[in-house]
Amino acid sequence: MSTAMNFGTKSFQPRPPEKGSFPLDHFGECKAFKEKFMKCLRDNNFENTLCRNESKEYLECRMERQLMAQESLEKLGFKDLMDEKSEAKKNL
Protein backbone atom coordinates (compact mmCIF):
# COMPACT_ATOMS: atom_id res chain seq x y z
CA MET A 1 0.00 0.00 0.00
CA SER A 2 1.46 3.32 -1.05
CA THR A 3 0.79 6.43 1.02
CA ALA A 4 2.50 8.76 -1.43
CA MET A 5 0.27 11.41 -2.95
CA ASN A 6 0.52 12.24 -6.60
CA PHE A 7 0.81 16.03 -6.82
CA GLY A 8 1.87 15.99 -10.47
CA THR A 9 -1.60 15.43 -11.89
CA LYS A 10 -2.57 19.11 -11.81
CA SER A 11 -0.18 21.92 -12.51
CA PHE A 12 -0.70 25.34 -10.99
CA GLN A 13 -0.52 28.23 -13.44
CA PRO A 14 0.12 31.52 -11.59
CA ARG A 15 -1.44 34.62 -13.08
CA PRO A 16 -1.02 38.30 -12.31
CA PRO A 17 -3.63 40.17 -10.25
CA GLU A 18 -6.61 41.44 -12.23
CA LYS A 19 -5.81 45.11 -11.60
CA GLY A 20 -2.04 44.78 -12.00
CA SER A 21 0.66 45.49 -9.47
CA PHE A 22 0.15 47.55 -6.35
CA PRO A 23 3.61 48.96 -5.52
CA LEU A 24 4.47 49.84 -1.96
CA ASP A 25 4.72 53.51 -1.08
CA HIS A 26 8.45 53.36 -0.31
CA PHE A 27 8.84 57.14 -0.13
CA GLY A 28 5.74 57.75 2.01
CA GLU A 29 4.13 59.97 -0.62
CA CYS A 30 0.62 59.01 0.54
CA LYS A 31 1.45 58.30 4.17
CA ALA A 32 -0.61 61.22 5.50
CA PHE A 33 -3.69 59.98 3.64
CA LYS A 34 -3.11 56.43 4.86
CA GLU A 35 -2.73 57.60 8.46
CA LYS A 36 -5.91 59.68 8.20
CA PHE A 37 -7.77 56.63 6.88
CA MET A 38 -6.36 54.33 9.59
CA LYS A 39 -7.26 56.85 12.33
CA CYS A 40 -10.79 57.04 10.96
CA LEU A 41 -11.04 53.23 11.07
CA ARG A 42 -9.78 53.09 14.67
CA ASP A 43 -12.10 55.92 15.75
CA ASN A 44 -15.08 54.17 14.15
CA ASN A 45 -14.43 50.67 15.47
CA PHE A 46 -13.11 49.59 12.03
CA GLU A 47 -16.45 50.26 10.33
CA ASN A 48 -15.04 51.03 6.89
CA THR A 49 -18.28 52.47 5.49
CA LEU A 50 -17.80 55.46 7.82
CA CYS A 51 -14.36 56.16 6.30
CA ARG A 52 -15.15 56.14 2.60
CA ASN A 53 -14.05 59.76 2.04
CA GLU A 54 -10.66 59.01 3.57
CA SER A 55 -10.37 55.83 1.51
CA LYS A 56 -11.20 57.75 -1.68
CA GLU A 57 -8.58 60.41 -0.89
CA TYR A 58 -5.96 57.74 -0.26
CA LEU A 59 -6.67 55.97 -3.54
CA GLU A 60 -6.64 59.29 -5.42
CA CYS A 61 -3.20 60.02 -3.94
CA ARG A 62 -1.91 56.62 -5.05
CA MET A 63 -3.24 57.11 -8.58
CA GLU A 64 -1.80 60.63 -8.88
CA ARG A 65 1.65 59.33 -7.95
CA GLN A 66 1.46 56.23 -10.18
CA LEU A 67 1.44 53.89 -7.17
CA MET A 68 -1.57 52.18 -8.71
CA ALA A 69 -3.18 52.15 -12.13
CA GLN A 70 -5.52 55.01 -12.99
CA GLU A 71 -9.07 53.83 -12.46
CA SER A 72 -12.40 55.59 -12.51
CA LEU A 73 -13.58 56.33 -8.97
CA GLU A 74 -16.98 55.08 -10.05
CA LYS A 75 -15.45 51.66 -10.78
CA LEU A 76 -13.80 51.70 -7.37
CA GLY A 77 -17.19 52.14 -5.69
CA PHE A 78 -17.20 55.88 -5.03
CA LYS A 79 -19.91 56.99 -7.49
CA ASP A 80 -22.19 58.16 -4.68
CA LEU A 81 -19.43 60.35 -3.19
CA MET A 82 -18.77 61.90 -6.58
CA ASP A 83 -22.49 62.64 -6.99
CA GLU A 84 -22.53 64.37 -3.58
CA LYS A 85 -19.58 66.55 -4.63
CA SER A 86 -21.35 67.48 -7.88
CA GLU A 87 -24.52 68.39 -5.98
CA ALA A 88 -22.56 70.55 -3.53
CA LYS A 89 -20.97 72.48 -6.43
CA LYS A 90 -24.38 73.03 -8.04
CA ASN A 91 -25.75 74.51 -4.80
CA LEU A 92 -22.97 77.12 -4.54
Secondary structure, DSSP 4 states (H G I P E B T S, - for coil): ------GGGS-------TT------TT-TTHHHHHHHHHHHHHTTT-GGGGHHHHHHHHHHHHHTTSS----TTTTT-HHHHHHHHHHHHT-
